[in-house]
Amino acid sequence: MRFRTRVLTATLAVASVALPAVLVSSGPAPAADPIHVLTAAGSDTTEAVMHAVLSRFEASSANVNGAVVSNIPALPTTGFVVPSDAGCASRTYVTSGTPPANYTAPNGSGAGRNALKDPTNLTNGCIDIARSSSAPGASDPLGFRYFGFAKDAVSWAAFNGGHAPVTLTKNQIKGIYDCSYTNWSQVGGTSGPIQRYLPQDGSGTRSFFIANILDGTNPTPVSSASCPAVKIVEENKGNLVAVGDRPGAILPYSTGAWIAQANGVITNARSGATVRAITVSGTVLKPVAAPVFGKYQPNAPVITGGQFPGVRTVYNVLHTDSLGYAEALRAVGFDAANPTSGVRSPLCNGAMATVLQTYGFTPLAPNGNGITCTVETK
């Protein structure tokens, strides 16, 4: 039998960045071929950082069985091929597929979790990890385990040179999305009509923004002559906002995604969109820190300070009934039943802190056992 190691990556414009070392052995012990292909899919927000995390896991001594890793992009620009293993035949993922010739890539946190829990998937193990920027929900199966690994902030964004002010209160953001305010001059900006944008259905950023910034009110049914209907674009993609709308546009944006784009570690999809501050009790809270030597980082005091309304945990979701659960646990989780000497992934032992910061996320503080992840169920 032969041993294989391959990193299967999305088509991302990823620049070279200095990342922390993870202990690398001379190679895991040979395994039977075909070996398991550890496959992740789902959230666009954490797609790039999980590419970095999984790539480093694959090359580390933690990968004791020599698993190949594959990180399916939320929106493949070309057919993305995941090779076969003992449980799952080779698959090609596209933006809209027709099985068995090709398959639709899970686009968003909800789509990733749906793919993971699908009964057929539990049998064949084609997807092992659901990237999720959403927390556990009431409809989750009992087997779901949400391994939180970092903090992200969701704020509002507007375009440079447009009508929007540098900061809004949460009530002003809610008023814009429920059509109480229809002109930027009503909320401290210059005169110009407001055009509301939201991410696509299934987006964790969309569901979080509606639940936590808009207090659960879905704005899509609300419009009027002076308040045009909400427009939908792929999350964290300022370049997809219509050029004519940009001076008056408002859209949710993940701070992590914005920082990664601004720092050039992933494709820059901002097109002039900037993450803006939220004012709370008279204090202007900026989720992005001022750049140092031209590089941005999350504003950790704001994100961990407890006042900013858009802070969330981002997760990797595993299913205990999945064929690849043990491999996935080694890659992105830890053994909660045995926290002192059980399995602990490089992501959950603090080895990926600099990686997370490079991609715009704030690492979690270690607990009493030195574990830098959390685990949640519904």
C-alpha positions in Angstrom: 0.0 0.0 0.0 1.2 3.5 -0.7 1.0 6.7 1.3 -0.4 9.9 -0.1 -0.4 13.5 1.1 -2.1 16.2 -0.9 -3.5 19.6 0.0 -6.6 20.3 -2.1 -7.3 24.1 -2.1 -10.0 26.4 -3.3 -9.1 28.9 -6.1 -8.1 31.7 -3.7 -5.7 34.5 -4.3 -3.7 33.8 -1.2 -0.6 35.8 -0.6 2.5 34.4 1.3 2.2 35.2 4.9 4.2 34.3 7.9 2.4 31.6 9.9 3.3 30.0 13.2 5.0 26.7 13.2 3.2 23.5 13.9 5.3 20.5 14.8 5.9 18.4 11.7 7.1 14.9 11.8 8.9 13.1 9.0 5.5 11.8 8.0 2.6 9.8 9.4 2.9 6.0 9.4 1.8 4.5 6.0 -2.0 4.0 5.7 -4.1 1.8 3.4 -4.9 3.4 0.1 -7.4 5.0 -0.5 -7.1 7.0 2.7 -9.7 9.3 4.2 -10.3 12.6 2.5 -11.2 15.0 5.3 -13.6 17.5 3.6 -15.0 20.8 4.8 -17.8 22.9 3.3 -20.1 25.7 4.1 -19.5 29.3 5.3 -17.8 31.8 3.0 -16.7 33.8 6.0 -14.4 31.1 7.4 -13.5 29.5 4.1 -10.0 31.1 3.8 -8.9 30.7 7.4 -10.0 27.0 7.3 -8.0 26.5 4.2 -4.9 27.7 6.1 -5.8 25.7 9.3 -6.5 22.4 7.4 -3.4 22.7 5.2 -1.2 23.0 8.3 -3.0 20.2 10.0 -2.4 17.9 7.1 1.4 18.5 7.3 1.5 18.2 11.1 2.2 15.3 13.4 -1.4 15.5 14.6 -2.4 13.9 11.3 -1.5 10.5 12.5 -3.5 8.6 9.8 -2.3 10.7 6.9 -5.6 12.1 5.9 -5.9 14.2 2.8 -7.8 17.5 3.4 -10.1 19.2 1.0 -11.8 22.6 1.6 -14.7 23.1 -0.8 -15.2 26.8 -1.7 -18.6 28.2 -1.2 -18.6 29.5 -4.8 -16.2 27.5 -6.9 -14.9 29.5 -9.9 -14.2 26.3 -11.7 -15.1 22.7 -11.0 -13.6 21.8 -7.6 -12.6 18.1 -7.5 -12.6 16.1 -4.2 -10.9 12.7 -4.8 -12.4 9.4 -3.8 -11.7 7.6 -0.6 -13.1 4.3 0.9 -16.5 5.8 1.6 -17.1 8.5 -1.0 -16.6 8.4 -4.8 -14.8 11.4 -6.4 -17.0 14.4 -6.7 -16.8 17.7 -8.7 -18.4 20.7 -7.0 -19.7 23.7 -8.9 -22.0 26.6 -8.1 -25.0 24.8 -9.4 -24.7 21.1 -10.1 -26.6 18.1 -11.4 -25.6 14.8 -9.6 -23.9 12.5 -10.3 -22.0 14.5 -13.0 -21.3 17.3 -10.5 -22.6 18.6 -7.2 -23.7 22.0 -5.9 -21.1 23.3 -3.4 -22.8 24.1 -0.1 -22.8 27.9 0.0 -23.2 29.3 3.5 -23.3 28.0 7.1 -26.8 26.5 6.7 -26.0 24.7 3.5 -22.9 23.3 5.0 -24.7 21.9 8.1 -27.5 20.5 5.9 -24.9 18.7 3.8 -23.2 17.3 6.9 -26.4 15.9 8.5 -27.9 14.5 5.3 -28.5 10.7 6.0 -26.7 9.7 2.8 -23.7 11.8 3.8 -23.5 10.1 7.2 -23.3 6.8 5.3 -20.7 7.8 2.7 -18.7 10.5 4.6 -18.4 12.8 1.7 -18.4 15.9 3.9 -16.9 15.8 7.4 -16.8 19.4 8.6 -19.4 22.1 8.2 -17.9 25.6 8.4 -20.3 27.7 10.3 -20.6 31.3 11.4 -23.9 30.5 13.1 -24.4 29.0 16.6 -26.4 25.9 17.4 -30.1 25.9 16.5 -33.1 24.1 17.8 -33.4 22.0 14.6 -29.9 20.6 14.9 -29.6 16.8 15.2 -28.4 15.4 18.5 -25.1 14.4 16.9 -23.9 17.9 16.0 -20.9 19.3 17.9 -20.1 22.9 17.4 -16.4 23.5 18.0 -15.9 27.3 18.4 -12.4 28.5 17.5 -12.4 32.3 17.2 -14.4 35.5 17.6 -15.6 37.5 14.7 -17.4 40.8 14.6 -20.3 41.6 12.1 -20.8 45.3 11.5 -22.3 47.4 8.7 -20.3 48.6 5.7 -20.6 51.5 3.3 -18.5 52.7 0.4 -15.7 55.3 0.4 -16.9 58.6 -1.1 -20.5 57.8 -0.5 -23.2 59.4 1.7 -22.9 57.3 4.8 -21.4 58.6 8.1 -18.5 56.9 9.9 -20.6 55.5 12.6 -24.3 54.6 13.4 -26.1 53.4 16.5 -27.7 50.1 16.5 -31.1 51.8 16.5 -30.1 53.8 13.4 -29.1 50.6 11.6 -32.4 49.0 12.5 -34.3 52.1 11.4 -32.5 52.0 8.0 -33.5 48.4 7.5 -37.1 48.8 8.5 -37.4 51.9 6.3 -37.8 54.4 9.1 -34.8 56.2 7.6 -34.6 56.4 3.8 -31.9 59.2 3.3 -28.4 59.2 4.8 -28.9 62.8 5.9 -31.4 61.5 8.5 -28.6 59.6 10.3 -25.7 62.0 10.1 -24.5 61.5 6.5 -24.8 63.6 3.5 -28.0 63.8 1.5 -28.6 60.7 -0.7 -31.0 57.8 -0.9 -30.2 54.6 1.0 -30.1 51.2 -0.7 -30.2 48.2 1.7 -28.3 45.0 0.9 -28.3 41.6 2.7 -26.3 38.4 2.1 -27.9 35.4 0.4 -30.2 32.9 2.1 -28.3 30.3 4.2 -25.6 32.8 5.1 -24.6 32.7 8.7 -23.7 36.4 8.5 -27.2 37.2 7.2 -28.9 35.3 10.0 -26.6 36.7 12.7 -27.1 40.3 11.4 -30.9 39.9 11.4 -30.9 38.3 14.8 -28.4 40.4 16.7 -28.3 43.8 14.9 -31.9 44.0 13.7 -33.2 42.2 16.8 -34.9 39.4 14.7 -36.8 41.6 12.2 -36.3 40.4 8.7 -36.3 43.5 6.5 -36.9 41.8 3.1 -40.7 42.2 3.1 -40.5 45.9 3.9 -40.2 48.5 1.2 -41.9 51.7 -0.1 -41.6 54.3 -2.8 -38.7 56.0 -0.9 -37.3 52.7 0.5 -36.4 50.3 -2.4 -36.5 46.6 -1.8 -33.6 44.9 -0.2 -31.1 43.6 -2.7 -29.3 40.3 -2.1 -25.6 39.6 -2.8 -23.1 37.0 -1.7 -21.8 37.7 1.8 -18.7 39.8 2.3 -18.5 40.8 -1.4 -18.6 44.6 -1.8 -17.6 44.1 -5.5 -21.0 42.5 -6.1 -22.9 45.7 -5.1 -24.1 47.5 -8.2 -21.8 50.4 -9.0 -24.7 52.8 -9.2 -25.9 51.8 -5.8 -22.6 52.2 -4.0 -22.8 55.8 -2.9 -26.0 55.0 -0.9 -25.5 51.3 -0.2 -25.4 49.6 3.3 -24.5 46.0 3.8 -23.5 43.6 6.6 -19.8 42.6 6.6 -17.7 40.2 8.6 -14.8 42.0 10.1 -12.7 38.9 9.7 -13.4 38.7 6.0 -12.8 42.4 5.5 -9.4 42.3 7.2 -8.3 39.2 5.2 -9.3 41.0 2.0 -7.6 44.2 3.1 -4.4 42.5 4.0 -4.3 40.6 0.7 -4.3 37.1 2.1 -7.4 36.4 0.1 -8.9 38.0 -3.0 -9.9 41.6 -2.3 -13.6 41.8 -2.9 -14.2 45.1 -1.1 -14.3 47.5 -4.0 -14.1 50.4 -1.6 -16.5 49.0 1.0 -15.3 49.8 4.5 -16.4 48.3 7.8 -17.9 51.1 9.9 -18.2 51.7 13.7 -21.3 51.2 15.9 -21.9 53.8 18.6 -23.0 52.4 21.9 -24.0 54.7 24.8 -22.1 57.5 23.2 -18.9 55.5 22.6 -17.8 54.9 19.1 -16.7 51.2 18.8 -14.5 50.3 15.9 -14.2 46.6 15.2 -11.1 47.0 13.0 -8.0 48.4 14.6 -5.9 51.0 12.8 -3.4 49.5 10.5 0.2 48.8 11.6 2.8 48.8 8.9 -0.1 48.7 6.4 -1.7 45.6 7.9 -5.1 45.4 9.7 -6.1 43.3 12.7 -9.3 42.9 14.7 -9.7 45.5 17.5 -9.5 43.0 20.3 -10.5 45.3 23.1 -13.7 46.1 21.3 -14.4 42.5 20.2 -13.7 41.1 23.7 -15.1 44.1 25.7 -18.7 43.0 25.8 -20.3 46.1 24.4 -20.1 45.7 20.6 -23.4 44.2 19.5 -22.1 42.2 16.5 -19.6 39.8 18.2 -20.0 36.1 17.4 -18.2 32.9 17.7 -17.3 31.0 14.5 -17.4 27.2 14.4 -16.5 24.0 12.8 -19.5 21.6 13.1 -18.9 17.9 13.3 -21.4 15.0 13.5 -20.7 12.2 15.9 -22.3 9.7 13.5 -20.1 10.8 10.6 -17.7 8.3 9.2 -14.9 10.9 9.5 -15.7 12.1 13.0 -12.5 10.9 14.6 -10.4 12.4 11.8 -12.3 15.7 12.0 -11.9 15.8 15.8 -8.1 15.5 15.3 -8.1 18.3 12.8 -10.4 20.9 14.3 -11.8 19.7 17.7 -10.8 18.2 21.0 -12.0 15.4 23.3 -14.4 17.1 25.7 -14.8 14.0 27.7 -11.1 13.8 28.3 -9.8 17.4 28.2 -6.5 16.7 30.0 -5.0 13.9 27.9 -7.5 13.3 25.1 -7.3 14.2 21.4 -6.6 17.9 20.9 -6.2 19.5 17.4 -3.6 22.1 16.6 -6.5 24.6 16.2 -7.6 23.9 19.8 -4.2 23.9 21.5 -3.3 27.5 20.6 -0.9 26.6 17.7 -3.1 28.5 15.2 -3.4 31.9 17.0 -1.3 33.8 14.5 -3.0 32.2 11.6 -6.4 33.3 13.0 -5.2 36.8 13.5 -3.7 37.0 10.0 -7.1 36.1 8.6 -9.0 38.7 10.7 -10.2 36.6 13.6 -9.6 36.9 17.4 -8.4 33.7 19.0 -10.3 32.3 22.0 -8.5 32.5 25.4 -7.3 29.1 26.7 -9.3 27.5 29.4 -7.8 25.9 32.5 -6.6 22.9 30.5 -5.0 25.1 27.8 -7.8 24.4 25.3 -8.5 27.3 22.9 -11.8 26.0 21.5 -15.2 25.6 23.0 -17.8 22.9 22.2 -21.6 23.4 22.1 -24.7 21.5 21.2 -28.3 22.6 20.8 
